[in-house]
């Protein structure tokens, strides 16, 4: 019998919370893009960061299973921003989760949801990714545990209790998250979802971001041969269905991502990548892309004064913003 107190739980009751994803799993390929059970141990190294993903007998958690984490993070961040207390264990309504992530609410959807919980709990991550201001090498499940609290008479799960990993909960507490388009859930192909994540993480509020096909192949965690992966990207370019961003192939085997609908008056102001690194140091745990967007709006509202150095102007504004 559980001895947890009522305030040890967070009840997911926020309607229409903005979808949010954690920076760690947006940057690194933790989730499977396969539609078949993926039981291969994966090792990734990028710079000083290492990630090892070990699946369970049911296979590695898929990028569609990640919807569960996005829903939990979104609820916690909405509560945090509203000044409410949050907890690592969440009680949620399965129907609300399915609706928020644009899934069918028929009987099969509840079965698939249960399978997703099991893959998330069974997939083990070993990494030294920094969350908050801590860097530790640690192993954990994508979720620590889950349980069905109530079932309907028809056998469908009604209420579910989920305990997030301490690693993921620290990311929420540190606000190491980014807001996603609500249309993210309408992307049905796993690669489309992963490419959108990468564009959101690296392009952010900048007008454009370029990456080589080889870099995208590595960051996406695709098992397809490079030529097959390149062909898939070309189909995505033709379909032009990615939320927030357009894609274009450029010489040198590069893909350019351009943010849709960015006002022309903001397009001419670009920041260097190292400026965003400096911003992360000045505002650890903050969404630097959201801060950049706020600064751009401030600059436009101020009459778009000439900037000797946009990078220096942004960092100067940011110091004052953090101090406030």
ChimeraX commands (.cxc) that place a marker at each C-alpha (Angstrom):
marker #1 position 0.00,0.00,0.00 radius 0.5
marker #1 position 1.32,3.45,-0.95 radius 0.5
marker #1 position 2.39,5.72,1.88 radius 0.5
marker #1 position 2.68,8.82,-0.30 radius 0.5
marker #1 position 0.97,11.98,0.93 radius 0.5
marker #1 position -1.56,13.79,-1.31 radius 0.5
marker #1 position 0.87,16.68,-1.86 radius 0.5
marker #1 position 3.41,14.22,-3.29 radius 0.5
marker #1 position 1.31,14.15,-6.46 radius 0.5
marker #1 position 0.57,16.66,-9.16 radius 0.5
marker #1 position -2.85,16.44,-10.79 radius 0.5
marker #1 position -2.86,17.21,-14.52 radius 0.5
marker #1 position -5.89,19.50,-14.73 radius 0.5
marker #1 position -4.70,22.37,-16.92 radius 0.5
marker #1 position -6.76,22.72,-20.08 radius 0.5
marker #1 position -4.93,23.59,-23.30 radius 0.5
marker #1 position -1.40,23.74,-21.83 radius 0.5
marker #1 position 1.16,24.66,-24.49 radius 0.5
marker #1 position 3.15,21.61,-25.69 radius 0.5
marker #1 position 6.73,21.64,-24.45 radius 0.5
marker #1 position 9.69,19.32,-24.94 radius 0.5
marker #1 position 12.88,18.99,-22.89 radius 0.5
marker #1 position 16.09,20.25,-24.48 radius 0.5
marker #1 position 18.06,17.07,-23.76 radius 0.5
marker #1 position 15.93,14.70,-25.81 radius 0.5
marker #1 position 15.41,17.32,-28.54 radius 0.5
marker #1 position 19.16,17.54,-29.03 radius 0.5
marker #1 position 20.05,13.85,-28.69 radius 0.5
marker #1 position 18.38,10.87,-30.43 radius 0.5
marker #1 position 16.95,8.96,-27.49 radius 0.5
marker #1 position 13.77,7.76,-29.18 radius 0.5
marker #1 position 13.34,5.16,-31.90 radius 0.5
marker #1 position 12.13,6.21,-35.34 radius 0.5
marker #1 position 11.24,2.63,-36.21 radius 0.5
marker #1 position 7.70,1.31,-36.42 radius 0.5
marker #1 position 8.96,-2.13,-35.38 radius 0.5
marker #1 position 10.37,-3.07,-31.97 radius 0.5
marker #1 position 13.91,-1.67,-31.77 radius 0.5
marker #1 position 16.00,-3.79,-29.40 radius 0.5
marker #1 position 19.46,-2.52,-30.34 radius 0.5
marker #1 position 21.62,-0.73,-27.75 radius 0.5
marker #1 position 22.54,2.70,-29.12 radius 0.5
marker #1 position 25.59,4.81,-28.30 radius 0.5
marker #1 position 25.85,8.49,-29.24 radius 0.5
marker #1 position 28.69,10.93,-28.63 radius 0.5
marker #1 position 28.59,14.63,-29.48 radius 0.5
marker #1 position 31.32,16.83,-28.06 radius 0.5
marker #1 position 31.67,16.00,-24.38 radius 0.5
marker #1 position 28.18,14.49,-24.16 radius 0.5
marker #1 position 27.62,10.75,-24.28 radius 0.5
marker #1 position 24.28,8.97,-24.44 radius 0.5
marker #1 position 23.66,5.23,-24.29 radius 0.5
marker #1 position 20.10,4.01,-24.87 radius 0.5
marker #1 position 19.30,0.45,-23.76 radius 0.5
marker #1 position 15.87,-0.90,-24.77 radius 0.5
marker #1 position 13.79,-3.40,-22.84 radius 0.5
marker #1 position 12.49,-6.66,-24.28 radius 0.5
marker #1 position 9.57,-4.62,-25.63 radius 0.5
marker #1 position 11.93,-2.38,-27.58 radius 0.5
marker #1 position 13.13,1.18,-27.30 radius 0.5
marker #1 position 10.60,3.92,-26.60 radius 0.5
marker #1 position 9.43,5.49,-29.87 radius 0.5
marker #1 position 9.09,9.12,-30.78 radius 0.5
marker #1 position 5.31,8.65,-30.63 radius 0.5
marker #1 position 5.68,7.37,-27.05 radius 0.5
marker #1 position 7.36,10.69,-26.33 radius 0.5
marker #1 position 3.90,12.32,-26.55 radius 0.5
marker #1 position 3.37,11.12,-22.98 radius 0.5
marker #1 position 6.44,13.01,-21.76 radius 0.5
marker #1 position 5.50,16.12,-23.75 radius 0.5
marker #1 position 2.06,16.09,-22.12 radius 0.5
marker #1 position 3.53,15.71,-18.63 radius 0.5
marker #1 position 6.15,18.43,-19.19 radius 0.5
marker #1 position 3.50,20.76,-20.62 radius 0.5
marker #1 position 1.27,20.32,-17.57 radius 0.5
marker #1 position 4.13,20.86,-15.13 radius 0.5
marker #1 position 5.44,23.95,-16.93 radius 0.5
marker #1 position 1.99,25.54,-17.13 radius 0.5
marker #1 position 1.60,24.98,-13.39 radius 0.5
marker #1 position 5.09,26.26,-12.65 radius 0.5
marker #1 position 4.50,29.42,-14.67 radius 0.5
marker #1 position 1.24,29.93,-12.77 radius 0.5
marker #1 position 3.04,29.71,-9.44 radius 0.5
marker #1 position 1.65,26.30,-8.50 radius 0.5
marker #1 position 3.61,23.61,-6.70 radius 0.5
marker #1 position 4.64,20.67,-8.86 radius 0.5
marker #1 position 5.72,17.11,-8.13 radius 0.5
marker #1 position 7.58,14.34,-9.95 radius 0.5
marker #1 position 4.58,12.01,-9.76 radius 0.5
marker #1 position 1.61,13.06,-11.88 radius 0.5
marker #1 position -1.96,11.83,-11.91 radius 0.5
marker #1 position -3.54,12.22,-15.31 radius 0.5
marker #1 position -6.64,11.24,-17.20 radius 0.5
marker #1 position -5.86,8.99,-20.14 radius 0.5
marker #1 position -8.61,10.55,-22.26 radius 0.5
marker #1 position -7.21,14.05,-21.71 radius 0.5
marker #1 position -3.74,12.88,-22.73 radius 0.5
marker #1 position -5.09,11.31,-25.92 radius 0.5
marker #1 position -7.07,14.44,-26.79 radius 0.5
marker #1 position -4.15,16.80,-26.09 radius 0.5
marker #1 position -1.83,14.78,-28.31 radius 0.5
marker #1 position -4.42,14.52,-31.12 radius 0.5
marker #1 position -4.92,10.78,-30.85 radius 0.5
marker #1 position -8.04,8.75,-31.42 radius 0.5
marker #1 position -9.88,7.85,-28.21 radius 0.5
marker #1 position -11.08,4.42,-29.34 radius 0.5
marker #1 position -10.27,1.25,-27.41 radius 0.5
marker #1 position -7.10,0.48,-29.39 radius 0.5
marker #1 position -5.64,3.87,-28.45 radius 0.5
marker #1 position -5.72,2.95,-24.75 radius 0.5
marker #1 position -3.90,-0.29,-25.52 radius 0.5
marker #1 position -1.24,1.60,-27.50 radius 0.5
marker #1 position -0.96,4.11,-24.68 radius 0.5
marker #1 position -0.30,1.34,-22.18 radius 0.5
marker #1 position 2.37,-0.11,-24.50 radius 0.5
marker #1 position 3.96,3.33,-24.63 radius 0.5
marker #1 position 4.11,3.57,-20.83 radius 0.5
marker #1 position 5.83,0.18,-20.70 radius 0.5
marker #1 position 8.43,1.10,-23.34 radius 0.5
marker #1 position 9.15,4.43,-21.61 radius 0.5
marker #1 position 9.65,2.71,-18.26 radius 0.5
marker #1 position 11.76,-0.05,-19.79 radius 0.5
marker #1 position 14.08,2.10,-21.91 radius 0.5
marker #1 position 17.20,2.99,-19.96 radius 0.5
marker #1 position 19.34,6.06,-20.59 radius 0.5
marker #1 position 22.93,6.45,-19.42 radius 0.5
marker #1 position 24.25,9.96,-20.02 radius 0.5
marker #1 position 26.21,12.92,-18.71 radius 0.5
marker #1 position 23.84,15.53,-20.18 radius 0.5
marker #1 position 23.58,18.59,-17.94 radius 0.5
marker #1 position 20.10,19.33,-16.58 radius 0.5
marker #1 position 19.80,22.50,-14.58 radius 0.5
marker #1 position 23.30,23.31,-13.28 radius 0.5
marker #1 position 24.28,19.70,-12.57 radius 0.5
marker #1 position 26.37,17.39,-14.72 radius 0.5
marker #1 position 26.28,13.80,-13.57 radius 0.5
marker #1 position 26.72,10.50,-15.33 radius 0.5
marker #1 position 23.59,8.63,-14.48 radius 0.5
marker #1 position 21.29,5.86,-15.63 radius 0.5
marker #1 position 17.51,6.10,-15.53 radius 0.5
marker #1 position 14.31,5.09,-17.25 radius 0.5
marker #1 position 12.52,7.69,-19.33 radius 0.5
marker #1 position 9.80,7.37,-16.71 radius 0.5
marker #1 position 10.50,5.82,-13.33 radius 0.5
marker #1 position 7.15,4.07,-12.96 radius 0.5
marker #1 position 3.49,4.13,-13.91 radius 0.5
marker #1 position 0.31,2.54,-12.68 radius 0.5
marker #1 position -3.34,2.48,-13.66 radius 0.5
marker #1 position -5.25,4.04,-10.78 radius 0.5
marker #1 position -8.75,3.30,-12.10 radius 0.5
marker #1 position -10.27,1.43,-15.00 radius 0.5
marker #1 position -13.63,1.93,-16.60 radius 0.5
marker #1 position -16.14,-0.89,-16.63 radius 0.5
marker #1 position -15.11,-1.63,-20.19 radius 0.5
marker #1 position -11.51,-2.18,-19.11 radius 0.5
marker #1 position -10.10,1.09,-20.46 radius 0.5
marker #1 position -7.62,2.97,-18.31 radius 0.5
marker #1 position -9.23,6.08,-16.88 radius 0.5
marker #1 position -6.76,7.52,-14.39 radius 0.5
marker #1 position -3.01,6.90,-14.56 radius 0.5
marker #1 position -0.19,7.81,-12.18 radius 0.5
marker #1 position 3.23,8.48,-13.75 radius 0.5
marker #1 position 6.51,9.17,-11.97 radius 0.5
marker #1 position 9.04,10.98,-14.15 radius 0.5
marker #1 position 12.76,10.32,-13.89 radius 0.5
marker #1 position 14.60,12.70,-11.58 radius 0.5
marker #1 position 16.68,13.76,-14.59 radius 0.5
marker #1 position 13.62,14.86,-16.56 radius 0.5
marker #1 position 12.00,16.52,-13.54 radius 0.5
marker #1 position 15.19,18.57,-12.98 radius 0.5
marker #1 position 14.94,19.77,-16.58 radius 0.5
marker #1 position 11.41,20.99,-15.88 radius 0.5
marker #1 position 12.43,22.72,-12.66 radius 0.5
marker #1 position 15.30,24.43,-14.49 radius 0.5
marker #1 position 12.93,25.37,-17.36 radius 0.5
marker #1 position 15.24,23.61,-19.82 radius 0.5
marker #1 position 12.36,23.20,-22.23 radius 0.5
marker #1 position 11.09,24.65,-25.51 radius 0.5
marker #1 position 7.54,25.28,-26.67 radius 0.5
marker #1 position 6.45,23.12,-29.60 radius 0.5
marker #1 position 3.88,23.84,-32.28 radius 0.5
marker #1 position 0.50,22.26,-31.57 radius 0.5
marker #1 position 0.72,20.89,-35.12 radius 0.5
marker #1 position 3.64,18.72,-34.01 radius 0.5
marker #1 position 1.15,16.03,-33.02 radius 0.5
marker #1 position -0.32,16.03,-36.53 radius 0.5
marker #1 position 3.02,14.81,-37.89 radius 0.5
marker #1 position 2.55,11.06,-38.24 radius 0.5
marker #1 position 5.90,10.05,-39.72 radius 0.5
marker #1 position 8.61,9.58,-37.06 radius 0.5
marker #1 position 11.31,11.29,-39.14 radius 0.5
marker #1 position 9.13,14.37,-39.63 radius 0.5
marker #1 position 8.74,14.70,-35.88 radius 0.5
marker #1 position 12.46,14.30,-35.27 radius 0.5
marker #1 position 13.44,16.80,-37.96 radius 0.5
marker #1 position 10.96,19.31,-36.55 radius 0.5
marker #1 position 12.52,18.88,-33.10 radius 0.5
marker #1 position 15.97,19.58,-34.50 radius 0.5
marker #1 position 14.76,22.64,-36.39 radius 0.5
marker #1 position 13.01,23.96,-33.28 radius 0.5
marker #1 position 16.06,23.37,-31.11 radius 0.5
marker #1 position 18.68,24.81,-33.45 radius 0.5
marker #1 position 16.80,27.40,-35.50 radius 0.5
marker #1 position 14.66,28.62,-32.67 radius 0.5
marker #1 position 13.67,32.24,-33.27 radius 0.5
marker #1 position 16.43,32.84,-35.79 radius 0.5
marker #1 position 15.31,33.15,-39.37 radius 0.5
marker #1 position 17.47,30.34,-40.75 radius 0.5
marker #1 position 19.54,27.33,-39.71 radius 0.5
marker #1 position 21.70,25.19,-41.97 radius 0.5
marker #1 position 22.92,21.67,-41.36 radius 0.5
marker #1 position 24.56,19.07,-43.54 radius 0.5
marker #1 position 22.60,15.98,-44.45 radius 0.5
marker #1 position 25.25,13.92,-42.62 radius 0.5
marker #1 position 24.77,15.97,-39.42 radius 0.5
marker #1 position 21.00,15.65,-39.62 radius 0.5
marker #1 position 21.37,11.91,-40.19 radius 0.5
marker #1 position 23.45,11.58,-37.01 radius 0.5
marker #1 position 21.30,13.90,-34.88 radius 0.5
marker #1 position 18.08,12.27,-36.03 radius 0.5
marker #1 position 19.35,8.83,-35.01 radius 0.5
marker #1 position 18.24,7.35,-38.32 radius 0.5
marker #1 position 19.21,3.78,-39.22 radius 0.5
marker #1 position 18.55,4.36,-42.92 radius 0.5
marker #1 position 21.52,4.57,-45.32 radius 0.5
marker #1 position 22.53,8.16,-45.99 radius 0.5
marker #1 position 21.16,8.11,-49.56 radius 0.5
marker #1 position 17.76,6.84,-48.31 radius 0.5
marker #1 position 17.75,9.45,-45.56 radius 0.5
marker #1 position 18.56,12.18,-48.09 radius 0.5
marker #1 position 15.69,11.03,-50.30 radius 0.5
marker #1 position 13.34,11.20,-47.30 radius 0.5
marker #1 position 14.43,14.79,-46.63 radius 0.5
marker #1 position 13.75,15.67,-50.27 radius 0.5
marker #1 position 10.23,14.29,-49.95 radius 0.5
marker #1 position 9.75,16.43,-46.86 radius 0.5
marker #1 position 10.94,19.48,-48.79 radius 0.5
marker #1 position 8.41,18.77,-51.56 radius 0.5
marker #1 position 5.55,18.13,-49.12 radius 0.5
marker #1 position 6.37,21.31,-47.14 radius 0.5
marker #1 position 4.35,20.11,-44.17 radius 0.5
marker #1 position 6.71,20.94,-41.31 radius 0.5
marker #1 position 5.17,23.29,-38.72 radius 0.5
marker #1 position 6.93,26.65,-38.30 radius 0.5
marker #1 position 9.73,25.94,-40.79 radius 0.5
marker #1 position 10.32,25.50,-44.50 radius 0.5
marker #1 position 13.14,23.32,-45.80 radius 0.5
marker #1 position 15.34,23.85,-48.84 radius 0.5
marker #1 position 18.25,21.85,-50.26 radius 0.5
marker #1 position 21.42,23.82,-50.92 radius 0.5
marker #1 position 24.72,23.11,-52.61 radius 0.5
marker #1 position 27.22,21.17,-50.52 radius 0.5
marker #1 position 24.65,18.62,-49.36 radius 0.5
marker #1 position 23.13,21.14,-46.96 radius 0.5
marker #1 position 19.55,21.62,-45.78 radius 0.5
marker #1 position 18.40,25.13,-44.90 radius 0.5
marker #1 position 15.54,25.62,-42.47 radius 0.5
marker #1 position 13.74,28.97,-42.59 radius 0.5
marker #1 position 11.27,30.12,-39.98 radius 0.5
marker #1 position 7.83,30.77,-41.43 radius 0.5
marker #1 position 6.22,34.15,-41.00 radius 0.5
marker #1 position 9.13,35.98,-39.39 radius 0.5
marker #1 position 8.50,39.72,-39.94 radius 0.5
marker #1 position 10.82,41.23,-42.55 radius 0.5
marker #1 position 11.99,43.88,-40.12 radius 0.5
marker #1 position 13.34,41.15,-37.84 radius 0.5
marker #1 position 14.91,39.05,-40.55 radius 0.5
marker #1 position 17.93,41.33,-40.99 radius 0.5
marker #1 position 18.96,40.99,-37.35 radius 0.5
marker #1 position 20.91,37.78,-36.86 radius 0.5
marker #1 position 22.78,36.56,-33.82 radius 0.5
marker #1 position 25.92,34.47,-33.83 radius 0.5
marker #1 position 25.74,30.93,-32.40 radius 0.5
marker #1 position 28.26,31.88,-29.72 radius 0.5
marker #1 position 25.92,34.67,-28.62 radius 0.5
marker #1 position 23.26,32.11,-27.80 radius 0.5
marker #1 position 25.89,30.15,-25.85 radius 0.5
marker #1 position 26.66,33.32,-23.89 radius 0.5
marker #1 position 22.93,33.82,-23.31 radius 0.5
marker #1 position 22.64,30.32,-21.85 radius 0.5
marker #1 position 25.47,31.16,-19.45 radius 0.5
marker #1 position 23.77,34.42,-18.42 radius 0.5
marker #1 position 20.35,32.80,-18.02 radius 0.5
marker #1 position 20.92,29.14,-17.13 radius 0.5
marker #1 position 17.80,27.05,-17.55 radius 0.5
marker #1 position 15.86,29.74,-19.45 radius 0.5
marker #1 position 14.53,29.29,-22.99 radius 0.5
marker #1 position 17.08,31.46,-24.82 radius 0.5
marker #1 position 15.04,31.36,-28.03 radius 0.5
marker #1 position 11.99,32.73,-26.24 radius 0.5
marker #1 position 14.19,35.42,-24.70 radius 0.5
marker #1 position 15.58,36.25,-28.13 radius 0.5
marker #1 position 12.05,36.58,-29.50 radius 0.5
marker #1 position 11.16,38.88,-26.59 radius 0.5
marker #1 position 14.22,41.02,-27.32 radius 0.5
marker #1 position 13.38,41.23,-31.02 radius 0.5
marker #1 position 9.85,42.39,-30.20 radius 0.5
marker #1 position 11.33,44.99,-27.81 radius 0.5
marker #1 position 13.68,46.19,-30.55 radius 0.5
marker #1 position 10.83,46.53,-33.08 radius 0.5
marker #1 position 8.62,48.34,-30.51 radius 0.5
marker #1 position 11.52,50.74,-29.87 radius 0.5
marker #1 position 11.44,51.85,-33.50 radius 0.5
marker #1 position 14.11,49.44,-34.80 radius 0.5
marker #1 position 17.08,51.66,-33.89 radius 0.5
marker #1 position 20.33,51.01,-35.76 radius 0.5
marker #1 position 22.46,48.44,-33.97 radius 0.5
marker #1 position 26.22,48.64,-34.06 radius 0.5
marker #1 position 26.26,45.07,-32.75 radius 0.5
marker #1 position 23.05,43.07,-32.48 radius 0.5
marker #1 position 24.90,40.49,-30.37 radius 0.5
marker #1 position 26.07,43.07,-27.83 radius 0.5
marker #1 position 22.64,44.72,-27.78 radius 0.5
marker #1 position 20.90,41.42,-27.10 radius 0.5
marker #1 position 23.31,40.38,-24.34 radius 0.5
marker #1 position 23.05,43.81,-22.72 radius 0.5
marker #1 position 19.26,43.61,-22.76 radius 0.5
marker #1 position 19.40,40.05,-21.43 radius 0.5
marker #1 position 21.50,41.04,-18.40 radius 0.5
marker #1 position 18.83,43.56,-17.44 radius 0.5
marker #1 position 16.03,41.07,-18.16 radius 0.5
marker #1 position 17.57,38.44,-15.88 radius 0.5
marker #1 position 18.25,40.98,-13.14 radius 0.5
marker #1 position 14.57,41.97,-13.15 radius 0.5
marker link #1:1,2 radius 0.2
marker link #1:2,3 radius 0.2
marker link #1:3,4 radius 0.2
marker link #1:4,5 radius 0.2
marker link #1:5,6 radius 0.2
marker link #1:6,7 radius 0.2
marker link #1:7,8 radius 0.2
marker link #1:8,9 radius 0.2
marker link #1:9,10 radius 0.2
marker link #1:10,11 radius 0.2
marker link #1:11,12 radius 0.2
marker link #1:12,13 radius 0.2
marker link #1:13,14 radius 0.2
marker link #1:14,15 radius 0.2
marker link #1:15,16 radius 0.2
marker link #1:16,17 radius 0.2
marker link #1:17,18 radius 0.2
marker link #1:18,19 radius 0.2
marker link #1:19,20 radius 0.2
marker link #1:20,21 radius 0.2
marker link #1:21,22 radius 0.2
marker link #1:22,23 radius 0.2
marker link #1:23,24 radius 0.2
marker link #1:24,25 radius 0.2
marker link #1:25,26 radius 0.2
marker link #1:26,27 radius 0.2
marker link #1:27,28 radius 0.2
marker link #1:28,29 radius 0.2
marker link #1:29,30 radius 0.2
marker link #1:30,31 radius 0.2
marker link #1:31,32 radius 0.2
marker link #1:32,33 radius 0.2
marker link #1:33,34 radius 0.2
marker link #1:34,35 radius 0.2
marker link #1:35,36 radius 0.2
marker link #1:36,37 radius 0.2
marker link #1:37,38 radius 0.2
marker link #1:38,39 radius 0.2
marker link #1:39,40 radius 0.2
marker link #1:40,41 radius 0.2
marker link #1:41,42 radius 0.2
marker link #1:42,43 radius 0.2
marker link #1:43,44 radius 0.2
marker link #1:44,45 radius 0.2
marker link #1:45,46 radius 0.2
marker link #1:46,47 radius 0.2
marker link #1:47,48 radius 0.2
marker link #1:48,49 radius 0.2
marker link #1:49,50 radius 0.2
marker link #1:50,51 radius 0.2
marker link #1:51,52 radius 0.2
marker link #1:52,53 radius 0.2
marker link #1:53,54 radius 0.2
marker link #1:54,55 radius 0.2
marker link #1:55,56 radius 0.2
marker link #1:56,57 radius 0.2
marker link #1:57,58 radius 0.2
marker link #1:58,59 radius 0.2
marker link #1:59,60 radius 0.2
marker link #1:60,61 radius 0.2
marker link #1:61,62 radius 0.2
marker link #1:62,63 radius 0.2
marker link #1:63,64 radius 0.2
marker link #1:64,65 radius 0.2
marker link #1:65,66 radius 0.2
marker link #1:66,67 radius 0.2
marker link #1:67,68 radius 0.2
marker link #1:68,69 radius 0.2
marker link #1:69,70 radius 0.2
marker link #1:70,71 radius 0.2
marker link #1:71,72 radius 0.2
marker link #1:72,73 radius 0.2
marker link #1:73,74 radius 0.2
marker link #1:74,75 radius 0.2
marker link #1:75,76 radius 0.2
marker link #1:76,77 radius 0.2
marker link #1:77,78 radius 0.2
marker link #1:78,79 radius 0.2
marker link #1:79,80 radius 0.2
marker link #1:80,81 radius 0.2
marker link #1:81,82 radius 0.2
marker link #1:82,83 radius 0.2
marker link #1:83,84 radius 0.2
marker link #1:84,85 radius 0.2
marker link #1:85,86 radius 0.2
marker link #1:86,87 radius 0.2
marker link #1:87,88 radius 0.2
marker link #1:88,89 radius 0.2
marker link #1:89,90 radius 0.2
marker link #1:90,91 radius 0.2
marker link #1:91,92 radius 0.2
marker link #1:92,93 radius 0.2
marker link #1:93,94 radius 0.2
marker link #1:94,95 radius 0.2
marker link #1:95,96 radius 0.2
marker link #1:96,97 radius 0.2
marker link #1:97,98 radius 0.2
marker link #1:98,99 radius 0.2
marker link #1:99,100 radius 0.2
marker link #1:100,101 radius 0.2
marker link #1:101,102 radius 0.2
marker link #1:102,103 radius 0.2
marker link #1:103,104 radius 0.2
marker link #1:104,105 radius 0.2
marker link #1:105,106 radius 0.2
marker link #1:106,107 radius 0.2
marker link #1:107,108 radius 0.2
marker link #1:108,109 radius 0.2
marker link #1:109,110 radius 0.2
marker link #1:110,111 radius 0.2
marker link #1:111,112 radius 0.2
marker link #1:112,113 radius 0.2
marker link #1:113,114 radius 0.2
marker link #1:114,115 radius 0.2
marker link #1:115,116 radius 0.2
marker link #1:116,117 radius 0.2
marker link #1:117,118 radius 0.2
marker link #1:118,119 radius 0.2
marker link #1:119,120 radius 0.2
marker link #1:120,121 radius 0.2
marker link #1:121,122 radius 0.2
marker link #1:122,123 radius 0.2
marker link #1:123,124 radius 0.2
marker link #1:124,125 radius 0.2
marker link #1:125,126 radius 0.2
marker link #1:126,127 radius 0.2
marker link #1:127,128 radius 0.2
marker link #1:128,129 radius 0.2
marker link #1:129,130 radius 0.2
marker link #1:130,131 radius 0.2
marker link #1:131,132 radius 0.2
marker link #1:132,133 radius 0.2
marker link #1:133,134 radius 0.2
marker link #1:134,135 radius 0.2
marker link #1:135,136 radius 0.2
marker link #1:136,137 radius 0.2
marker link #1:137,138 radius 0.2
marker link #1:138,139 radius 0.2
marker link #1:139,140 radius 0.2
marker link #1:140,141 radius 0.2
marker link #1:141,142 radius 0.2
marker link #1:142,143 radius 0.2
marker link #1:143,144 radius 0.2
marker link #1:144,145 radius 0.2
marker link #1:145,146 radius 0.2
marker link #1:146,147 radius 0.2
marker link #1:147,148 radius 0.2
marker link #1:148,149 radius 0.2
marker link #1:149,150 radius 0.2
marker link #1:150,151 radius 0.2
marker link #1:151,152 radius 0.2
marker link #1:152,153 radius 0.2
marker link #1:153,154 radius 0.2
marker link #1:154,155 radius 0.2
marker link #1:155,156 radius 0.2
marker link #1:156,157 radius 0.2
marker link #1:157,158 radius 0.2
marker link #1:158,159 radius 0.2
marker link #1:159,160 radius 0.2
marker link #1:160,161 radius 0.2
marker link #1:161,162 radius 0.2
marker link #1:162,163 radius 0.2
marker link #1:163,164 radius 0.2
marker link #1:164,165 radius 0.2
marker link #1:165,166 radius 0.2
marker link #1:166,167 radius 0.2
marker link #1:167,168 radius 0.2
marker link #1:168,169 radius 0.2
marker link #1:169,170 radius 0.2
marker link #1:170,171 radius 0.2
marker link #1:171,172 radius 0.2
marker link #1:172,173 radius 0.2
marker link #1:173,174 radius 0.2
marker link #1:174,175 radius 0.2
marker link #1:175,176 radius 0.2
marker link #1:176,177 radius 0.2
marker link #1:177,178 radius 0.2
marker link #1:178,179 radius 0.2
marker link #1:179,180 radius 0.2
marker link #1:180,181 radius 0.2
marker link #1:181,182 radius 0.2
marker link #1:182,183 radius 0.2
marker link #1:183,184 radius 0.2
marker link #1:184,185 radius 0.2
marker link #1:185,186 radius 0.2
marker link #1:186,187 radius 0.2
marker link #1:187,188 radius 0.2
marker link #1:188,189 radius 0.2
marker link #1:189,190 radius 0.2
marker link #1:190,191 radius 0.2
marker link #1:191,192 radius 0.2
marker link #1:192,193 radius 0.2
marker link #1:193,194 radius 0.2
marker link #1:194,195 radius 0.2
marker link #1:195,196 radius 0.2
marker link #1:196,197 radius 0.2
marker link #1:197,198 radius 0.2
marker link #1:198,199 radius 0.2
marker link #1:199,200 radius 0.2
marker link #1:200,201 radius 0.2
marker link #1:201,202 radius 0.2
marker link #1:202,203 radius 0.2
marker link #1:203,204 radius 0.2
marker link #1:204,205 radius 0.2
marker link #1:205,206 radius 0.2
marker link #1:206,207 radius 0.2
marker link #1:207,208 radius 0.2
marker link #1:208,209 radius 0.2
marker link #1:209,210 radius 0.2
marker link #1:210,211 radius 0.2
marker link #1:211,212 radius 0.2
marker link #1:212,213 radius 0.2
marker link #1:213,214 radius 0.2
marker link #1:214,215 radius 0.2
marker link #1:215,216 radius 0.2
marker link #1:216,217 radius 0.2
marker link #1:217,218 radius 0.2
marker link #1:218,219 radius 0.2
marker link #1:219,220 radius 0.2
marker link #1:220,221 radius 0.2
marker link #1:221,222 radius 0.2
marker link #1:222,223 radius 0.2
marker link #1:223,224 radius 0.2
marker link #1:224,225 radius 0.2
marker link #1:225,226 radius 0.2
marker link #1:226,227 radius 0.2
marker link #1:227,228 radius 0.2
marker link #1:228,229 radius 0.2
marker link #1:229,230 radius 0.2
marker link #1:230,231 radius 0.2
marker link #1:231,232 radius 0.2
marker link #1:232,233 radius 0.2
marker link #1:233,234 radius 0.2
marker link #1:234,235 radius 0.2
marker link #1:235,236 radius 0.2
marker link #1:236,237 radius 0.2
marker link #1:237,238 radius 0.2
marker link #1:238,239 radius 0.2
marker link #1:239,240 radius 0.2
marker link #1:240,241 radius 0.2
marker link #1:241,242 radius 0.2
marker link #1:242,243 radius 0.2
marker link #1:243,244 radius 0.2
marker link #1:244,245 radius 0.2
marker link #1:245,246 radius 0.2
marker link #1:246,247 radius 0.2
marker link #1:247,248 radius 0.2
marker link #1:248,249 radius 0.2
marker link #1:249,250 radius 0.2
marker link #1:250,251 radius 0.2
marker link #1:251,252 radius 0.2
marker link #1:252,253 radius 0.2
marker link #1:253,254 radius 0.2
marker link #1:254,255 radius 0.2
marker link #1:255,256 radius 0.2
marker link #1:256,257 radius 0.2
marker link #1:257,258 radius 0.2
marker link #1:258,259 radius 0.2
marker link #1:259,260 radius 0.2
marker link #1:260,261 radius 0.2
marker link #1:261,262 radius 0.2
marker link #1:262,263 radius 0.2
marker link #1:263,264 radius 0.2
marker link #1:264,265 radius 0.2
marker link #1:265,266 radius 0.2
marker link #1:266,267 radius 0.2
marker link #1:267,268 radius 0.2
marker link #1:268,269 radius 0.2
marker link #1:269,270 radius 0.2
marker link #1:270,271 radius 0.2
marker link #1:271,272 radius 0.2
marker link #1:272,273 radius 0.2
marker link #1:273,274 radius 0.2
marker link #1:274,275 radius 0.2
marker link #1:275,276 radius 0.2
marker link #1:276,277 radius 0.2
marker link #1:277,278 radius 0.2
marker link #1:278,279 radius 0.2
marker link #1:279,280 radius 0.2
marker link #1:280,281 radius 0.2
marker link #1:281,282 radius 0.2
marker link #1:282,283 radius 0.2
marker link #1:283,284 radius 0.2
marker link #1:284,285 radius 0.2
marker link #1:285,286 radius 0.2
marker link #1:286,287 radius 0.2
marker link #1:287,288 radius 0.2
marker link #1:288,289 radius 0.2
marker link #1:289,290 radius 0.2
marker link #1:290,291 radius 0.2
marker link #1:291,292 radius 0.2
marker link #1:292,293 radius 0.2
marker link #1:293,294 radius 0.2
marker link #1:294,295 radius 0.2
marker link #1:295,296 radius 0.2
marker link #1:296,297 radius 0.2
marker link #1:297,298 radius 0.2
marker link #1:298,299 radius 0.2
marker link #1:299,300 radius 0.2
marker link #1:300,301 radius 0.2
marker link #1:301,302 radius 0.2
marker link #1:302,303 radius 0.2
marker link #1:303,304 radius 0.2
marker link #1:304,305 radius 0.2
marker link #1:305,306 radius 0.2
marker link #1:306,307 radius 0.2
marker link #1:307,308 radius 0.2
marker link #1:308,309 radius 0.2
marker link #1:309,310 radius 0.2
marker link #1:310,311 radius 0.2
marker link #1:311,312 radius 0.2
marker link #1:312,313 radius 0.2
marker link #1:313,314 radius 0.2
marker link #1:314,315 radius 0.2
marker link #1:315,316 radius 0.2
marker link #1:316,317 radius 0.2
marker link #1:317,318 radius 0.2
marker link #1:318,319 radius 0.2
marker link #1:319,320 radius 0.2
marker link #1:320,321 radius 0.2
marker link #1:321,322 radius 0.2
marker link #1:322,323 radius 0.2
marker link #1:323,324 radius 0.2
view
